[in-house]
Amino acid sequence: MKCYCICDFKAPLQMMEKEDFVPQGTQVVLDVKAAGVCHSDLHLWEGGYDLGHGKRLELKDRGVALPLTPGHETVGVVRAMGPDAPALDTSKHYLIYPWIGCGQCAVCQRGDENLCAAPACLGIHRHGGYATQIVVPHPRYLVDIGDMDPVLAAPYACSGLTTFSALKKFDPAVLQNEPVVIFGAGGLGLMCLQWLHAMGGKGAIVVDLDPAKREAALQAGALAAIDGNSDTLVADIQAAAGTRNIWSVIDYVGAPATATQAFNLLVKGGKLVIVGLFGGQSEWSLALFPLKAATVQGSYVGNLAELRELMAFVKEGKVRPIPVSRHPLDQADDTLMALHDGKVIGRAVLTPSVE
Protein backbone atom coordinates (compact mmCIF):
# COMPACT_ATOMS: atom_id res chain seq x y z
CA MET A 1 0.00 0.00 0.00
CA LYS A 2 1.03 3.60 -0.57
CA CYS A 3 0.61 6.56 1.74
CA TYR A 4 1.66 10.20 1.86
CA CYS A 5 3.11 11.08 5.24
CA ILE A 6 4.21 14.00 7.37
CA CYS A 7 7.79 13.01 8.17
CA ASP A 8 8.84 16.44 9.47
CA PHE A 9 6.60 19.33 10.45
CA LYS A 10 6.32 22.00 7.74
CA ALA A 11 8.15 19.76 5.26
CA PRO A 12 6.68 18.31 2.02
CA LEU A 13 4.64 15.14 2.39
CA GLN A 14 6.61 12.03 1.54
CA MET A 15 5.29 9.01 -0.33
CA MET A 16 5.95 5.76 1.55
CA GLU A 17 5.24 2.15 0.63
CA LYS A 18 4.25 -0.36 3.31
CA GLU A 19 3.06 -3.91 3.54
CA ASP A 20 -0.70 -4.30 3.19
CA PHE A 21 -2.47 -4.01 6.54
CA VAL A 22 -3.55 -7.26 8.20
CA PRO A 23 -6.49 -6.63 10.55
CA GLN A 24 -6.45 -7.93 14.11
CA GLY A 25 -9.33 -8.47 16.53
CA THR A 26 -12.25 -6.20 15.54
CA GLN A 27 -10.21 -4.12 13.08
CA VAL A 28 -11.39 -3.43 9.55
CA VAL A 29 -9.08 -2.59 6.64
CA LEU A 30 -10.60 -0.49 3.85
CA ASP A 31 -9.41 0.48 0.40
CA VAL A 32 -9.60 4.27 0.35
CA LYS A 33 -11.83 5.74 -2.34
CA ALA A 34 -11.79 9.39 -1.23
CA ALA A 35 -9.89 11.43 1.35
CA GLY A 36 -10.74 15.04 2.12
CA VAL A 37 -8.04 17.67 2.62
CA CYS A 38 -8.92 19.75 5.67
CA HIS A 39 -7.56 22.81 7.50
CA SER A 40 -6.97 20.53 10.48
CA ASP A 41 -4.49 18.66 8.27
CA LEU A 42 -2.65 21.96 7.86
CA HIS A 43 -2.43 22.47 11.62
CA LEU A 44 -1.10 18.93 11.88
CA TRP A 45 1.45 19.63 9.14
CA GLU A 46 2.48 22.85 10.94
CA GLY A 47 2.97 20.92 14.18
CA GLY A 48 0.69 22.87 16.47
CA TYR A 49 -1.56 25.83 17.19
CA ASP A 50 -0.88 29.48 17.92
CA LEU A 51 -2.18 30.25 21.42
CA GLY A 52 -1.25 33.94 21.29
CA HIS A 53 1.37 36.01 23.13
CA GLY A 54 4.15 33.82 21.73
CA LYS A 55 2.70 30.58 23.11
CA ARG A 56 2.09 27.45 21.03
CA LEU A 57 0.39 24.14 21.59
CA GLU A 58 2.92 21.65 20.24
CA LEU A 59 1.42 18.45 18.83
CA LYS A 60 4.62 16.51 19.45
CA ASP A 61 3.90 16.99 23.16
CA ARG A 62 0.28 15.83 22.74
CA GLY A 63 0.77 12.28 21.48
CA VAL A 64 1.35 12.99 17.78
CA ALA A 65 4.30 10.95 16.49
CA LEU A 66 5.93 11.13 13.06
CA PRO A 67 5.91 9.82 10.41
CA LEU A 68 2.13 10.07 10.25
CA THR A 69 -0.37 9.68 7.43
CA PRO A 70 -2.90 12.55 7.71
CA GLY A 71 -6.49 12.50 6.50
CA HIS A 72 -9.63 12.22 8.64
CA GLU A 73 -12.33 12.64 5.97
CA THR A 74 -12.30 9.20 4.41
CA VAL A 75 -14.58 6.92 2.44
CA GLY A 76 -13.57 3.36 1.67
CA VAL A 77 -14.62 -0.17 0.72
CA VAL A 78 -13.94 -3.10 3.05
CA ARG A 79 -10.81 -5.00 2.07
CA ALA A 80 -10.40 -7.31 5.07
CA MET A 81 -11.81 -7.82 8.58
CA GLY A 82 -10.29 -9.14 11.79
CA PRO A 83 -11.52 -12.44 13.24
CA ASP A 84 -13.61 -10.68 15.93
CA ALA A 85 -15.23 -8.06 13.69
CA PRO A 86 -19.01 -8.26 13.15
CA ALA A 87 -20.03 -9.05 9.58
CA LEU A 88 -20.06 -6.20 7.05
CA ASP A 89 -21.26 -5.89 3.47
CA THR A 90 -17.99 -5.73 1.55
CA SER A 91 -19.68 -4.27 -1.54
CA LYS A 92 -20.71 -1.01 0.15
CA HIS A 93 -18.94 2.31 0.51
CA TYR A 94 -18.49 3.51 4.08
CA LEU A 95 -17.81 6.94 5.53
CA ILE A 96 -15.38 6.56 8.42
CA TYR A 97 -15.94 8.29 11.75
CA PRO A 98 -12.39 9.38 12.69
CA TRP A 99 -12.84 11.06 16.12
CA ILE A 100 -12.11 7.96 18.17
CA GLY A 101 -11.45 7.96 21.91
CA CYS A 102 -10.20 5.41 24.40
CA GLY A 103 -13.63 3.74 24.47
CA GLN A 104 -13.48 3.14 28.22
CA CYS A 105 -13.86 6.48 30.02
CA ALA A 106 -17.17 8.07 31.07
CA VAL A 107 -17.00 10.51 28.15
CA CYS A 108 -16.67 7.71 25.60
CA GLN A 109 -19.32 5.63 27.31
CA ARG A 110 -21.85 8.45 27.00
CA GLY A 111 -21.12 8.66 23.27
CA ASP A 112 -18.84 11.70 23.11
CA GLU A 113 -15.60 10.07 21.94
CA ASN A 114 -14.64 13.31 20.21
CA LEU A 115 -14.16 14.85 23.68
CA CYS A 116 -12.08 11.98 25.13
CA ALA A 117 -8.95 13.04 27.05
CA ALA A 118 -7.01 10.12 25.54
CA PRO A 119 -7.88 10.40 21.84
CA ALA A 120 -6.87 7.96 19.12
CA CYS A 121 -8.22 9.92 16.15
CA LEU A 122 -7.57 8.66 12.63
CA GLY A 123 -5.31 10.96 10.67
CA ILE A 124 -4.01 12.60 13.86
CA HIS A 125 -3.01 9.95 16.38
CA ARG A 126 -3.35 6.97 14.02
CA HIS A 127 -2.63 6.77 10.30
CA GLY A 128 -5.36 8.34 8.17
CA GLY A 129 -6.73 8.52 4.67
CA TYR A 130 -3.95 10.02 2.51
CA ALA A 131 -3.29 6.43 1.49
CA THR A 132 -4.60 3.51 -0.53
CA GLN A 133 -5.57 1.66 2.68
CA ILE A 134 -6.75 2.62 6.16
CA VAL A 135 -7.36 0.66 9.37
CA VAL A 136 -10.45 1.27 11.52
CA PRO A 137 -10.57 -0.28 15.01
CA HIS A 138 -14.21 -1.44 14.88
CA PRO A 139 -17.07 -1.60 12.34
CA ARG A 140 -19.23 0.72 14.51
CA TYR A 141 -17.19 3.63 13.12
CA LEU A 142 -18.38 2.92 9.56
CA VAL A 143 -21.44 4.69 8.14
CA ASP A 144 -23.03 3.30 4.98
CA ILE A 145 -23.31 6.06 2.34
CA GLY A 146 -25.52 4.12 -0.05
CA ASP A 147 -25.11 5.19 -3.67
CA MET A 148 -23.51 8.57 -2.85
CA ASP A 149 -20.37 9.65 -4.68
CA PRO A 150 -17.50 8.92 -2.22
CA VAL A 151 -15.82 12.21 -3.15
CA LEU A 152 -18.92 14.18 -2.14
CA ALA A 153 -19.45 12.09 1.00
CA ALA A 154 -15.91 12.26 2.42
CA PRO A 155 -16.06 15.86 3.76
CA TYR A 156 -19.08 15.03 5.92
CA ALA A 157 -16.75 13.24 8.38
CA CYS A 158 -15.25 16.58 9.43
CA SER A 159 -16.53 19.72 7.73
CA GLY A 160 -20.06 18.34 7.64
CA LEU A 161 -19.98 16.98 11.18
CA THR A 162 -18.24 20.04 12.61
CA THR A 163 -20.74 22.49 11.15
CA PHE A 164 -23.74 20.31 12.01
CA SER A 165 -22.63 19.94 15.63
CA ALA A 166 -21.94 23.69 15.90
CA LEU A 167 -25.45 24.56 14.72
CA LYS A 168 -26.99 22.11 17.19
CA LYS A 169 -25.49 24.21 20.00
CA PHE A 170 -27.98 27.01 19.25
CA ASP A 171 -31.64 27.13 20.28
CA PRO A 172 -33.60 25.78 17.27
CA ALA A 173 -36.28 28.45 17.78
CA VAL A 174 -33.64 31.18 17.47
CA LEU A 175 -32.23 29.62 14.29
CA GLN A 176 -35.69 29.46 12.75
CA ASN A 177 -36.52 33.10 13.50
CA GLU A 178 -33.22 34.99 13.42
CA PRO A 179 -30.39 35.04 10.85
CA VAL A 180 -27.03 33.58 11.86
CA VAL A 181 -23.82 35.48 11.18
CA ILE A 182 -21.03 33.24 9.86
CA PHE A 183 -17.39 34.34 9.81
CA GLY A 184 -15.54 32.38 7.12
CA ALA A 185 -16.79 31.14 3.74
CA GLY A 186 -14.41 28.24 3.32
CA GLY A 187 -15.52 24.62 3.24
CA LEU A 188 -16.98 24.84 6.75
CA GLY A 189 -18.91 28.04 6.12
CA LEU A 190 -20.39 26.72 2.88
CA MET A 191 -21.33 23.43 4.53
CA CYS A 192 -22.96 25.32 7.40
CA LEU A 193 -25.27 27.09 4.94
CA GLN A 194 -26.54 23.73 3.74
CA TRP A 195 -27.24 22.40 7.24
CA LEU A 196 -28.97 25.63 8.21
CA HIS A 197 -31.31 25.24 5.25
CA ALA A 198 -31.92 21.54 6.02
CA MET A 199 -32.69 22.34 9.67
CA GLY A 200 -35.26 24.99 8.78
CA GLY A 201 -33.12 27.97 9.69
CA LYS A 202 -33.97 31.50 8.56
CA GLY A 203 -30.61 31.90 6.81
CA ALA A 204 -27.15 33.33 7.27
CA ILE A 205 -25.07 36.42 6.62
CA VAL A 206 -21.53 35.40 5.69
CA VAL A 207 -18.38 37.47 6.28
CA ASP A 208 -15.15 36.77 4.40
CA LEU A 209 -12.15 38.66 3.01
CA ASP A 210 -12.04 36.76 -0.30
CA PRO A 211 -14.43 37.95 -3.07
CA ALA A 212 -14.48 34.49 -4.67
CA LYS A 213 -15.48 32.87 -1.40
CA ARG A 214 -18.15 35.50 -0.80
CA GLU A 215 -19.57 34.74 -4.25
CA ALA A 216 -19.50 30.99 -3.44
CA ALA A 217 -21.45 31.75 -0.25
CA LEU A 218 -24.11 33.62 -2.21
CA GLN A 219 -24.35 30.73 -4.67
CA ALA A 220 -24.76 28.39 -1.68
CA GLY A 221 -27.73 30.38 -0.42
CA ALA A 222 -26.35 33.04 1.94
CA LEU A 223 -28.70 35.96 2.59
CA ALA A 224 -25.74 38.31 2.13
CA ALA A 225 -21.94 38.09 1.84
CA ILE A 226 -19.97 40.94 3.38
CA ASP A 227 -16.33 41.97 3.05
CA GLY A 228 -14.60 41.43 6.38
CA ASN A 229 -12.37 44.44 5.66
CA SER A 230 -15.33 46.82 5.47
CA ASP A 231 -14.91 49.95 7.60
CA THR A 232 -18.61 49.69 8.40
CA LEU A 233 -18.70 45.95 9.05
CA VAL A 234 -21.10 45.99 11.99
CA ALA A 235 -23.51 48.34 10.22
CA ASP A 236 -23.30 46.26 7.05
CA ILE A 237 -24.18 43.08 8.97
CA GLN A 238 -27.04 44.73 10.83
CA ALA A 239 -28.43 46.15 7.60
CA ALA A 240 -28.32 42.73 5.93
CA ALA A 241 -30.00 41.17 8.96
CA GLY A 242 -32.64 43.86 9.10
CA THR A 243 -32.02 44.31 12.81
CA ARG A 244 -29.41 45.48 15.31
CA ASN A 245 -30.10 42.40 17.44
CA ILE A 246 -27.70 39.63 16.41
CA TRP A 247 -28.41 36.53 18.47
CA SER A 248 -26.24 33.86 16.88
CA VAL A 249 -22.70 34.03 15.48
CA ILE A 250 -20.37 31.23 14.35
CA ASP A 251 -16.67 31.89 13.86
CA TYR A 252 -15.12 29.39 11.46
CA VAL A 253 -11.85 31.35 11.36
CA GLY A 254 -10.93 31.63 15.03
CA ALA A 255 -8.56 34.59 14.66
CA PRO A 256 -8.32 37.50 17.13
CA ALA A 257 -10.03 39.89 14.71
CA THR A 258 -12.95 37.61 13.84
CA ALA A 259 -13.53 36.51 17.43
CA THR A 260 -13.58 40.12 18.62
CA GLN A 261 -15.91 41.24 15.83
CA ALA A 262 -18.18 38.26 16.45
CA PHE A 263 -18.45 38.90 20.19
CA ASN A 264 -19.08 42.60 19.70
CA LEU A 265 -22.02 41.84 17.41
CA LEU A 266 -23.96 39.89 20.03
CA VAL A 267 -27.12 41.31 21.54
CA LYS A 268 -27.85 40.71 25.23
CA GLY A 269 -28.33 36.98 25.68
CA GLY A 270 -26.65 36.19 22.36
CA LYS A 271 -24.36 33.25 21.67
CA LEU A 272 -21.04 32.88 19.87
CA VAL A 273 -19.76 29.44 18.87
CA ILE A 274 -16.09 29.31 17.91
CA VAL A 275 -14.95 26.52 15.61
CA GLY A 276 -11.94 27.92 13.73
CA LEU A 277 -8.38 27.21 14.82
CA PHE A 278 -6.45 30.00 13.13
CA GLY A 279 -5.08 30.87 16.57
CA GLY A 280 -3.99 33.83 18.61
CA GLN A 281 -5.61 35.42 21.64
CA SER A 282 -8.66 37.63 21.95
CA GLU A 283 -8.82 40.64 24.28
CA TRP A 284 -12.39 40.62 25.52
CA SER A 285 -13.55 42.82 28.36
CA LEU A 286 -14.60 40.46 31.15
CA ALA A 287 -17.27 42.90 32.33
CA LEU A 288 -19.10 42.48 29.02
CA PHE A 289 -19.80 38.81 29.64
CA PRO A 290 -22.24 39.43 32.51
CA LEU A 291 -23.41 42.78 31.12
CA LYS A 292 -24.36 41.16 27.81
CA ALA A 293 -25.33 37.83 29.42
CA ALA A 294 -23.37 36.41 26.49
CA THR A 295 -22.40 32.81 25.88
CA VAL A 296 -19.14 31.89 24.13
CA GLN A 297 -18.78 28.19 23.41
CA GLY A 298 -16.16 26.16 21.62
CA SER A 299 -17.22 23.35 19.32
CA TYR A 300 -14.90 20.46 18.42
CA VAL A 301 -16.14 18.26 15.55
CA GLY A 302 -19.05 16.06 16.72
CA ASN A 303 -19.95 12.62 18.00
CA LEU A 304 -20.82 9.42 16.14
CA ALA A 305 -24.56 9.78 16.76
CA GLU A 306 -24.47 13.25 15.16
CA LEU A 307 -22.64 11.85 12.11
CA ARG A 308 -25.35 9.23 11.65
CA GLU A 309 -28.02 11.90 12.11
CA LEU A 310 -26.50 14.23 9.53
CA MET A 311 -26.04 11.42 7.01
CA ALA A 312 -29.77 10.72 7.32
CA PHE A 313 -30.38 14.34 6.27
CA VAL A 314 -28.05 13.85 3.30
CA LYS A 315 -29.71 10.62 2.17
CA GLU A 316 -33.11 12.32 2.32
CA GLY A 317 -31.83 14.86 -0.22
CA LYS A 318 -32.12 17.82 2.15
CA VAL A 319 -28.51 18.95 1.69
CA ARG A 320 -26.97 20.27 -1.51
CA PRO A 321 -23.30 19.33 -2.02
CA ILE A 322 -20.74 22.11 -1.65
CA PRO A 323 -18.12 22.72 -4.39
CA VAL A 324 -15.59 19.87 -4.40
CA SER A 325 -12.40 19.52 -6.45
CA ARG A 326 -10.89 16.09 -7.12
CA HIS A 327 -7.14 15.38 -7.02
CA PRO A 328 -5.07 12.20 -7.49
CA LEU A 329 -3.40 10.88 -4.34
CA ASP A 330 0.04 11.66 -5.78
CA GLN A 331 -0.93 15.36 -5.65
CA ALA A 332 -1.47 15.22 -1.88
CA ASP A 333 1.31 17.70 -1.06
CA ASP A 334 0.35 20.14 -3.82
CA THR A 335 -3.29 20.02 -2.74
CA LEU A 336 -2.44 20.62 0.91
CA MET A 337 -0.29 23.61 -0.08
CA ALA A 338 -3.09 24.99 -2.24
CA LEU A 339 -5.29 24.93 0.86
CA HIS A 340 -2.47 26.60 2.81
CA ASP A 341 -2.36 29.39 0.22
CA GLY A 342 -6.14 29.94 0.29
CA LYS A 343 -6.64 28.67 -3.26
CA VAL A 344 -9.30 26.05 -2.51
CA ILE A 345 -12.97 26.97 -2.96
CA GLY A 346 -15.19 24.58 -1.06
CA ARG A 347 -13.42 21.28 -0.42
CA ALA A 348 -10.51 19.40 -2.01
CA VAL A 349 -10.62 15.60 -2.02
CA LEU A 350 -7.90 13.09 -2.89
CA THR A 351 -8.89 10.07 -4.97
CA PRO A 352 -6.51 7.14 -4.46
CA SER A 353 -6.49 4.52 -7.16
CA VAL A 354 -6.10 1.01 -5.81
CA GLU A 355 -3.75 -1.15 -7.86
Phi and psi in degrees as a GROMACS rama.xvg file:
@    title "Ramachandran Plot"
@    xaxis  label "Phi"
@    yaxis  label "Psi"
@TYPE xy
-116.539  145.729  LYS-2
-147.586  154.977  CYS-3
-111.61  119.881  TYR-4
-119.55  150.73  CYS-5
-83.7491  110.545  ILE-6
-99.4059  -27.1487  CYS-7
-143.143  140.369  ASP-8
-61.8061  137.211  PHE-9
66.2634  18.2812  LYS-10
-110.923  155.829  ALA-11
-55.8702  145.67  PRO-12
-62.9418  144.434  LEU-13
-114.117  135.181  GLN-14
-79.385  131.715  MET-15
-128.138  148.389  MET-16
-112.776  135.516  GLU-17
-134.019  165.034  LYS-18
-65.8086  147.811  GLU-19
-56.4556  143.001  ASP-20
-68.0147  141.082  PHE-21
-115.789  112.388  VAL-22
-70.1714  144.723  PRO-23
-118.896  152.735  GLN-24
54.5527  -121.177  GLY-25
-94.5303  7.69  THR-26
-65.018  152.624  GLN-27
-128.048  131.777  VAL-28
-102.763  131.139  VAL-29
-121.927  144.036  LEU-30
-78.909  125.992  ASP-31
-76.8005  129.252  VAL-32
-105.427  -26.1892  LYS-33
-157.868  140.738  ALA-34
-140.886  112.623  ALA-35
-69.8157  149.225  GLY-36
-107.784  117.536  VAL-37
-120.394  156.162  CYS-38
-60.3538  -29.1997  HIS-39
-63.5481  -30.4853  SER-40
-64.6204  -34.8424  ASP-41
-65.6257  -42.8036  LEU-42
-62.6176  -38.303  HIS-43
-63.5553  -45.4075  LEU-44
-62.0986  -36.4482  TRP-45
-74.828  -20.2202  GLU-46
92.8073  5.6134  GLY-47
165.346  -166.661  GLY-48
-130.186  143.075  TYR-49
-80.5719  117.201  ASP-50
-95.4304  -1.59716  LEU-51
89.7305  157.933  GLY-52
52.8097  37.7388  HIS-53
78.675  4.40164  GLY-54
-96.371  146.73  LYS-55
-134.708  146.571  ARG-56
-94.0888  111.681  LEU-57
-91.4366  123.075  GLU-58
-68.1205  -27.6814  LEU-59
-63.8566  -22.0019  LYS-60
-92.9978  0.693075  ASP-61
-120.014  30.0975  ARG-62
87.5726  10.6134  GLY-63
-96.9405  116.232  VAL-64
-113.879  141.289  ALA-65
-103.88  153.309  LEU-66
-73.0747  150.108  PRO-67
-139.194  136.331  LEU-68
-88.6626  114.092  THR-69
-76.6178  -178.855  PRO-70
111.575  107.89  GLY-71
-123.646  8.21388  HIS-72
-115.188  89.3539  GLU-73
-130.831  137.004  THR-74
-120.75  137.785  VAL-75
-150.104  174.081  GLY-76
-116.948  137.391  VAL-77
-60.7844  128.604  VAL-78
-103.357  -41.9412  ARG-79
-159.149  152.98  ALA-80
-128.671  146.848  MET-81
-69.6165  164.024  GLY-82
-64.0005  -20.7951  PRO-83
-104.114  6.21637  ASP-84
-81.2461  134.625  ALA-85
-59.7004  155.395  PRO-86
-63.5983  143.464  ALA-87
-133.354  151.802  LEU-88
-78.7453  110.827  ASP-89
-77.0287  -3.6849  THR-90
-92.1714  -8.35216  SER-91
-92.8477  157.288  LYS-92
-94.7771  135.79  HIS-93
-123.345  134.592  TYR-94
-84.5595  133.535  LEU-95
-98.2182  126.821  ILE-96
-79.4052  117.177  TYR-97
-97.0364  -10.506  PRO-98
-90.0908  66.2461  TRP-99
-89.9089  138.523  ILE-100
-107.108  -162.027  GLY-101
-74.1627  -23.2774  CYS-102
84.1433  -8.13812  GLY-103
-113.377  -27.9569  GLN-104
-74.4882  170.614  CYS-105
-61.9625  -35.3281  ALA-106
-64.3912  -47.1679  VAL-107
-64.4302  -40.3043  CYS-108
-64.9048  -29.0349  GLN-109
-85.7133  -1.12662  ARG-110
99.8107  8.75801  GLY-111
-109.329  58.2863  ASP-112
-60.147  -26.7106  GLU-113
-64.9439  -16.0903  ASN-114
-106.275  8.69643  LEU-115
-62.0233  140.611  CYS-116
-79.3954  -8.53276  ALA-117
-127.49  67.8374  ALA-118
-71.2024  154.472  PRO-119
-136.073  49.5866  ALA-120
-68.5328  139.543  CYS-121
-70.7781  135.99  LEU-122
83.9322  -1.55562  GLY-123
-131.177  -53.6848  ILE-124
-104.61  -24.0664  HIS-125
-125.306  159.356  ARG-126
-60.966  139.335  HIS-127
-110.904  -149.299  GLY-128
-93.1663  -1.23162  GLY-129
-75.4706  60.842  TYR-130
-160.905  171.846  ALA-131
-87.5773  -17.2743  THR-132
-138.219  153.357  GLN-133
-144.209  147.146  ILE-134
-107.318  131.391  VAL-135
-116.331  135.088  VAL-136
-69.1548  -23.0407  PRO-137
-158.857  146.541  HIS-138
-61.1863  -19.5872  PRO-139
-63.3847  -16.3052  ARG-140
-87.9988  6.70961  TYR-141
-106.07  130.524  LEU-142
-117.724  119.339  VAL-143
-63.9712  126.649  ASP-144
-101.525  5.33418  ILE-145
63.3636  -132.206  GLY-146
-97.0961  16.942  ASP-147
-65.5567  150.153  MET-148
-66.4  122.211  ASP-149
-54.9879  -34.0601  PRO-150
-66.332  -37.1953  VAL-151
-76.0005  -29.8504  LEU-152
-78.8623  -32.7441  ALA-153
-53.0454  -46.3671  ALA-154
-63.249  -14.6714  PRO-155
-66.0299  -21.9228  TYR-156
-68.6297  -21.1253  ALA-157
-130.289  -66.5481  CYS-158
-61.8537  -40.6617  SER-159
-65.9567  -49.3729  GLY-160
-66.3633  -40.394  LEU-161
-63.4029  -45.1796  THR-162
-71.9609  -37.342  THR-163
-63.2876  -47.0973  PHE-164
-64.9393  -36.3803  SER-165
-64.0127  -43.9939  ALA-166
-65.1577  -33.2318  LEU-167
-69.7082  -8.79509  LYS-168
-84.7657  -3.6924  LYS-169
-100.035  156.371  PHE-170
-65.7618  122.501  ASP-171
-55.9186  -34.744  PRO-172
-65.0428  -35.6464  ALA-173
-68.4533  -43.0495  VAL-174
-61.321  -35.9616  LEU-175
-75.1395  -22.3391  GLN-176
-114.591  -14.4417  ASN-177
-130.385  140.313  GLU-178
-69.2205  146.044  PRO-179
-93.9253  143.361  VAL-180
-101.385  127.026  VAL-181
-115.369  122.653  ILE-182
-95.6452  116.501  PHE-183
108.883  118.196  GLY-184
-113.495  34.8484  ALA-185
-79.1474  -157.128  GLY-186
-58.1894  -39.0991  GLY-187
-67.9498  -46.5645  LEU-188
-60.9395  -42.6556  GLY-189
-66.8836  -38.9438  LEU-190
-64.8748  -38.8709  MET-191
-59.5553  -39.0096  CYS-192
-58.9742  -37.2766  LEU-193
-69.9399  -42.969  GLN-194
-65.4078  -40.1922  TRP-195
-59.4192  -42.2672  LEU-196
-64.2051  -45.5139  HIS-197
-64.2163  -31.1421  ALA-198
-89.2828  5.29386  MET-199
80.6761  23.0082  GLY-200
-73.0975  157.9  GLY-201
-69.6718  -30.9643  LYS-202
138.025  -177.391  GLY-203
-141.77  147.931  ALA-204
-105.572  122.946  ILE-205
-105.626  138.427  VAL-206
-118.604  127.75  VAL-207
-156.756  154.601  ASP-208
-81.3419  -25.5187  LEU-209
-91.3811  119.713  ASP-210
-58.1872  -37.4607  PRO-211
-65.6427  -38.3382  ALA-212
-72.5405  -34.1867  LYS-213
-64.575  -40.5736  ARG-214
-64.2998  -39.8184  GLU-215
-62.4284  -36.7222  ALA-216
-64.9022  -41.9021  ALA-217
-63.7587  -41.4983  LEU-218
-64.2688  -28.989  GLN-219
-85.2983  -0.137625  ALA-220
108.529  11.0769  GLY-221
-62.8235  144.762  ALA-222
-66.8793  -33.8995  LEU-223
-160.301  156.179  ALA-224
-131.865  119.259  ALA-225
-117.173  139.906  ILE-226
-69.3404  121.334  ASP-227
-65.566  -14.3739  GLY-228
-90.4814  1.53628  ASN-229
-60.1761  136.131  SER-230
-70.0212  -16.4904  ASP-231
-119.031  42.0352  THR-232
-55.5964  -50.8693  LEU-233
-60.8926  -45.5881  VAL-234
-63.5878  -38.0691  ALA-235
-62.9551  -43.7476  ASP-236
-65.3718  -45.6207  ILE-237
-63.2282  -37.9273  GLN-238
-65.2078  -42.1183  ALA-239
-66.3397  -34.4853  ALA-240
-78.8968  -19.1103  ALA-241
75.2286  18.3468  GLY-242
-162.218  155.102  THR-243
-86.5287  -10.0733  ARG-244
-93.8319  98.3991  ASN-245
-98.78  113.354  ILE-246
-91.8223  -31.261  TRP-247
-133.805  126.625  SER-248
-135.074  136.885  VAL-249
-119.893  129.263  ILE-250
-107.516  105.261  ASP-251
-92.5391  5.75494  TYR-252
-99.8586  -55.1449  VAL-253
75.8813  35.909  GLY-254
-103.808  159.996  ALA-255
-53.4067  -42.9206  PRO-256
-66.2105  -46.2797  ALA-257
-68.8924  -39.1604  THR-258
-64.3167  -41.0411  ALA-259
-66.0843  -46.4046  THR-260
-60.9787  -42.1927  GLN-261
-63.6125  -45.5068  ALA-262
-64.9074  -40.6902  PHE-263
-65.3806  -24.9635  ASN-264
-71.5203  -27.4385  LEU-265
-62.8942  136.164  LEU-266
-79.1276  168.861  VAL-267
-57.0931  128.594  LYS-268
86.1344  2.48425  GLY-269
-74.7679  170.529  GLY-270
-135.544  134.272  LYS-271
-115.418  126.762  LEU-272
-111.384  122.677  VAL-273
-103.373  124.954  ILE-274
-115.893  -38.2894  VAL-275
-65.1353  151.927  GLY-276
-122.389  29.1644  LEU-277
-55.3022  -43.5995  PHE-278
108.582  178.3  GLY-279
106.625  -165.969  GLY-280
-139.529  136.706  GLN-281
-99.1547  142.218  SER-282
-104.945  79.9321  GLU-283
-89.7094  144.979  TRP-284
-76.4504  122.688  SER-285
-62.5335  -33.0471  LEU-286
-62.3568  -26.3074  ALA-287
-72.3681  -22.2942  LEU-288
-62.7464  -53.7654  PHE-289
-71.4937  -34.9034  PRO-290
-64.579  -36.0326  LEU-291
-93.4263  -7.20522  LYS-292
50.4498  40.1607  ALA-293
-86.4445  151.76  ALA-294
-116.063  128.909  THR-295
-120.175  120.565  VAL-296
-129.973  135.835  GLN-297
-83.9107  153.1  GLY-298
-136.851  120.968  SER-299
-115.432  107.904  TYR-300
41.8124  -128.23  VAL-301
-170.101  173.242  GLY-302
-94.8494  175.165  ASN-303
-64.8745  -37.7682  LEU-304
-62.4214  -38.4981  ALA-305
-67.003  -36.2096  GLU-306
-63.9663  -41.8803  LEU-307
-66.463  -37.1129  ARG-308
-64.857  -44.9779  GLU-309
-68.8628  -34.9049  LEU-310
-67.3017  -27.089  MET-311
-65.8319  -40.7049  ALA-312
-58.2102  -45.0863  PHE-313
-63.0116  -46.327  VAL-314
-65.1488  -26.647  LYS-315
-79.2884  -2.40271  GLU-316
78.1333  20.2927  GLY-317
-87.7197  -5.35378  LYS-318
-125.323  124.297  VAL-319
-82.4241  139.758  ARG-320
-67.1447  145.044  PRO-321
-83.3927  165.829  ILE-322
-59.0111  132.106  PRO-323
-132.9  132.563  VAL-324
-108.529  141.369  SER-325
-104.602  138.976  ARG-326
-141.406  137.644  HIS-327
-61.7946  152.818  PRO-328
-57.6627  -34.1872  LEU-329
-71.1765  -3.43805  ASP-330
-102.921  22.5511  GLN-331
-58.6616  -46.0174  ALA-332
-67.7568  -43.5719  ASP-333
-61.7311  -39.1469  ASP-334
-68.5105  -41.6677  THR-335
-62.7554  -39.1786  LEU-336
-71.3121  -30.7038  MET-337
-64.1834  -38.9625  ALA-338
-65.2972  -41.402  LEU-339
-57.9602  -37.2641  HIS-340
-89.1096  6.32265  ASP-341
72.9685  24.7276  GLY-342
-98.1351  3.85474  LYS-343
-100.671  123.942  VAL-344
-99.4466  123.946  ILE-345
80.0112  -121.062  GLY-346
-133.777  142.163  ARG-347
-105.322  138.094  ALA-348
-133.202  132.249  VAL-349
-85.4539  143.779  LEU-350
-125.066  86.1808  THR-351
-62.153  143.946  PRO-352
-109.298  122.876  SER-353
-85.5013  125.65  VAL-354
